[in-house]
Amino acid sequence: QVQLVESGGGLVQAGGSLRLSCATSGGTFGNYGMGWFRQAPGKEREFVATISASGFSTSYANSVKGRFTISRDNAKNTVYLQMNNLKAEDTAVYYCAAKNTGLLILNTNVHWWGQGTQVTVSS
């Protein structure tokens, strides 16, 4: 059973930075496409960023492009989301996702989800 565990969320002022981590266990991390999604209160879960199994391909939502960076360390079975210049509208629960195709994850049709980590940006 594949497990994803997010960490690194918290409260930060607008303009600040956070780095989220997602540690994976129970599977073959190097075979998985990985992604980050977020869900604000009263809203649907939305795509944030994704990275292919090799790490060579990435994609971002327009709302975070230029501010967020996704990366992965296949030796540590971990994917990261570096978030800079945070805005109040980035406030949400952030979820890590994995899919065993190895490709980019661009929608919520994934195989595994983490439990989520709260990010709150004060203005």
FIRO-461258 format. One line per field, with one value per residue (C-alpha): residue number from 1; x, y, z. Coordinates in nm, 4 decimals, padded with zeros to 6 digits. Example, Ala and Ser with C-alpha at 12.3 -4.5 7.8 and 13.67 -1.06 7.14 Angstrom:
BEGIN
num	(1,2)
X	(01.2300,01.3670)
Y	(-00.4500,-00.1060)
Z	(00.7800,00.7140)
//
This chain:
BEGIN
num	(1,2,3,4,5,6,7,8,9,10,11,12,13,14,15,16,17,18,19,20,21,22,23,24,25,26,27,28,29,30,31,32,33,34,35,36,37,38,39,40,41,42,43,44,45,46,47,48,49,50,51,52,53,54,55,56,57,58,59,60,61,62,63,64,65,66,67,68,69,70,71,72,73,74,75,76,77,78,79,80,81,82,83,84,85,86,87,88,89,90,91,92,93,94,95,96,97,98,99,100,101,102,103,104,105,106,107,108,109,110,111,112,113,114,115,116,117,118,119,120,121,122,123)
X	(00.0000,00.1453,00.1399,00.1994,00.2739,00.2861,00.4648,00.5825,00.2539,00.1871,00.1033,00.3026,00.2645,00.1929,00.5150,00.6723,00.7837,00.7160,00.8464,00.6141,00.7442,00.5696,00.7391,00.6311,00.6528,00.5243,00.5816,00.8320,00.8566,01.0755,00.7942,00.5320,00.4223,00.3722,00.1570,00.0368,-00.3233,-00.5007,-00.8487,-00.9785,-01.2947,-01.6062,-01.4067,-01.3152,-00.9721,-00.7535,-00.4295,-00.1170,00.1927,00.3173,00.6425,00.7097,00.8750,01.2104,01.1841,01.2505,00.8978,00.6958,00.3770,00.2121,-00.1227,-00.1185,-00.1972,00.1328,00.3635,00.6808,00.6220,00.6088,00.8626,00.8065,01.1016,01.1713,01.4494,01.4063,01.6775,01.4684,01.1280,01.0184,00.8591,00.8775,00.6842,00.8780,00.6301,00.7585,00.5838,00.2794,-00.0543,-00.3700,-00.5417,-00.2878,-00.4503,-00.5743,-00.5114,-00.2375,-00.2465,00.0219,-00.0833,00.0775,-00.0040,00.1759,00.1894,00.5029,00.3524,00.2459,-00.0677,-00.2988,-00.6281,-00.7620,-00.7636,-00.4783,-00.4005,-00.2991,-00.3528,-00.1847,-00.3788,-00.3090,-00.1260,-00.2740,-00.1168,-00.2480,-00.1260,-00.2131,-00.2466)
Y	(00.0000,00.3343,00.6067,00.9764,01.2008,01.5780,01.8194,02.1795,02.3654,02.6498,03.0148,03.2717,03.6376,03.7488,03.7661,03.4891,03.1396,02.7807,02.4479,02.1507,01.7952,01.4716,01.1522,00.8342,00.4759,00.1347,00.1605,00.2384,00.6172,00.6464,00.5101,00.7638,01.0916,01.3227,01.6298,01.8913,02.0013,02.2365,02.2874,02.6051,02.6086,02.5836,02.5223,02.2197,02.0634,02.2232,02.1418,02.3301,02.1592,01.8268,01.6519,01.3422,01.0291,01.1256,01.4832,01.6183,01.7480,01.9845,02.1836,02.4539,02.6204,02.9723,03.1123,02.9850,02.9961,03.1872,03.1633,02.7882,02.5221,02.1473,01.9105,01.5534,01.3483,00.9896,00.8739,01.0057,00.9114,01.2689,01.5428,01.9091,02.2258,02.5471,02.8328,03.1893,03.5266,03.3702,03.5451,03.5279,03.3409,03.0593,02.9689,02.6096,02.2526,02.1216,01.7589,01.5418,01.2959,01.0062,00.8150,00.5051,00.6052,00.8121,01.0975,01.4464,01.4611,01.7310,01.6338,01.4576,01.1149,00.9812,00.6558,00.7847,01.0942,01.2235,01.3483,01.7147,01.9967,02.3378,02.6507,02.9821,03.3119,03.6234,03.9522)
Z	(00.0000,-00.1058,00.1597,00.1093,00.4066,00.3633,00.5937,00.5990,00.6082,00.8483,00.8919,00.6965,00.6099,00.2576,00.0608,00.2643,00.1687,00.2673,00.1449,00.1482,00.1487,00.0602,00.1717,-00.0027,00.1180,00.0206,-00.3518,-00.6258,-00.6048,-00.9118,-01.1275,-01.0189,-01.1606,-00.8627,-00.8112,-00.5671,-00.5422,-00.3039,-00.1700,-00.0100,00.2041,-00.0120,-00.3284,-00.5352,-00.5204,-00.7852,-00.9599,-00.8467,-00.9890,-01.1210,-01.2054,-01.4115,-01.2744,-01.4255,-01.3001,-01.6478,-01.7058,-01.4885,-01.5229,-01.3111,-01.2694,-01.4098,-01.0655,-00.9194,-01.2204,-01.1416,-00.7646,-00.6931,-00.7871,-00.7749,-00.7449,-00.6432,-00.4883,-00.6019,-00.3609,-00.0703,-00.2145,-00.1610,-00.3678,-00.2712,-00.3392,-00.2837,-00.2488,-00.2689,-00.2641,-00.1043,-00.1318,00.0767,-00.2073,-00.1698,00.1630,00.1380,00.2379,00.0100,-00.0996,-00.2494,-00.5199,-00.7033,-01.0181,-01.1353,-01.5025,-01.4456,-01.6431,-01.5369,-01.3212,-01.4539,-01.2922,-00.9839,-01.1504,-00.9372,-00.7610,-00.4198,-00.2045,00.1060,00.4057,00.3365,00.5107,00.5903,00.4462,00.5763,00.4364,00.6339,00.4514)
//
